[in-house]
Amino acid sequence: MGLTVKSSYAMRALFELALLNKDGVKKVSISELSQRQQIPKDFLEKIFSELRDAGILKSIRGRYGGYVLLKEPKNIRLSEIVNILDKPLQSYECVSGECNLEISCAVEFVWKRVHNIMMLELDKMTLQDIMDYGMKLSKLSNNGDVQKNVE
């Protein structure tokens, strides 16, 4: 219905890419992102291809090529990533329009409601929020306070 390993990997790789860009690294290779986040390289290439086609990333070809964000992290909503990669609700017949029932189905109402709530929450969050939270966790772990302060 929504979040798959595909969108999870995408968020992890985009988080890593955004942090590296913030630290002054202009472009990052799939190999490096794959290694840093322990994501299968072939799968990450497919994910980044879809994100490139959607205008989230730009690829730079060549020996010293890599990927860069086309948008600022504060302008990349998590709902956008999920919609691009997971196409929520398409696997449910009653919601995708492929249901053979002639009457309105109460199950369709449930799936649409759950989907809407999930997407509303994801729409409130950006890649910048993940970066901010990651920095907060990093500071807490350096102080040994992670267990006490994680919400």
Secondary structure, 3 states (H helix, E strand, C coil): CCCCHHHHHHHHHHHHHHHHHHCCCCCECHHHHHHHHCCCHHHHHHHHHHHHHCCCEEEECCCCCEEEECCCHHHCEHHHHHHHHHCCCCCCHHHHCCCCCCCCCHHHHHHHHHHHHHHHHHHHCEHHHHHHHHHHHHHHHHHCCHHHHCC
